[in-house]
């Protein structure tokens, strides 16, 4: 059993922030030369994509929840 629900928006945000950290770490370690402004589109694009994925996930969960017919008190009464 899962301890919490899966949230793909947070996964996408974490992946892009990890990518930004790898870019900065490679630059700091001397593996490559990265201009300071390269990470801004990576982080901004990742956060926008994460927001879109989170919104889409919320929409899908709400829609899936509505498809199940709910029982009324009259149906459950003996």
C-alpha positions, 0 to 999 in steps of 0.5 A: 500500500502506498503511503501517499498519492503519486504526484507527477508534477512534483516528479517533473519539477524535481527532475528539472531542478536536479538537471539545473544542479547538475549543470551548475555542478559540472560548471563548478567542477570544471567539466564544462563552461556554462554561462550564468543565464542557461539555467534560467530557462531550464528552471522556468520551463521545468516549473511551467511543465510541472504546473501543467502536469499537476493541473492535468493530473488534478483534472483527471483525478476529479473527472475519475472521481465523478464517474463513480455513482454515489449512493444516496441515503434512500438507497442505503436505508433498509 
